C-alpha cells in the first residue's frame, strides 16, 4: 500500500476466496447466506467487507 493510501474496506469475491484459504464460490456464498460474511453490492459487482473477513477469521481461531 502506498504512503497515505487508505486501507481497503471491500474485497472482490475472488480475492476473498483466496484470503480464506482457497474456498470455493459455493462455500463463500454459503458463508454470506449464513451471515458470517457481509456482502456489499456496488452496481453489478459484489464485494465482501474486510471487517467481516477479519471477524470470521477471529471466530475460527476461537473455536476449539
C-alpha positions as CSV (number, residue, x, y, z in Angstrom):
1,X,0.0,0.0,0.0
2,X,1.4,3.4,-0.9
3,X,2.0,6.0,1.7
4,X,-1.1,8.0,2.6
5,X,-3.4,5.5,0.9
6,X,-6.5,4.4,2.8
7,X,-6.7,0.7,3.7
8,X,-9.2,-1.2,1.6
9,X,-12.6,-1.9,3.2
10,X,-14.1,-4.1,0.4
11,X,-12.6,-7.2,-1.2
12,X,-13.8,-8.7,-4.5
13,X,-15.3,-12.2,-4.2
14,X,-12.3,-13.9,-6.0
15,X,-9.8,-12.3,-3.6
16,X,-12.0,-13.1,-0.6
17,X,-12.0,-16.8,-1.6
18,X,-8.1,-16.7,-1.8
19,X,-7.8,-14.9,1.6
20,X,-10.0,-17.6,3.1
21,X,-7.6,-20.3,2.1
22,X,-8.9,-21.0,-1.4
23,X,-12.5,-21.8,-0.5
24,X,-14.9,-22.3,-3.5
25,X,-17.6,-19.9,-4.7
26,X,-20.3,-22.1,-3.2
27,X,-18.7,-22.0,0.2
28,X,-18.3,-18.2,0.0
29,X,-22.0,-17.8,-0.9
30,X,-23.0,-20.1,1.9
31,X,-21.0,-18.0,4.4
32,X,-22.7,-14.9,3.1
33,X,-26.1,-16.6,3.3
34,X,-25.4,-17.7,6.9
35,X,-24.5,-14.1,7.8
36,X,-20.9,-15.0,8.6
37,X,-19.6,-12.7,5.9
38,X,-21.1,-9.4,4.9
39,X,-21.7,-8.8,1.2
40,X,-21.9,-5.3,-0.4
41,X,-23.0,-4.7,-3.9
42,X,-21.8,-1.7,-6.0
43,X,-23.6,-1.7,-9.2
44,X,-23.3,-5.2,-10.6
45,X,-20.2,-6.0,-8.6
46,X,-20.2,-7.9,-5.4
47,X,-17.7,-7.4,-2.5
48,X,-17.0,-8.8,1.0
49,X,-16.2,-6.4,3.8
50,X,-12.7,-6.7,5.2
51,X,-14.2,-6.2,8.6
52,X,-16.4,-9.3,8.2
53,X,-13.5,-11.4,6.9
54,X,-11.4,-10.4,9.9
55,X,-14.3,-11.1,12.3
56,X,-14.8,-14.5,10.7
57,X,-11.1,-15.5,11.0
58,X,-11.1,-14.5,14.6
59,X,-14.2,-16.7,15.2
60,X,-12.3,-19.6,13.6
61,X,-9.3,-19.0,15.9
62,X,-11.6,-19.1,19.0
63,X,-13.2,-22.4,18.0
64,X,-11.8,-25.4,19.8
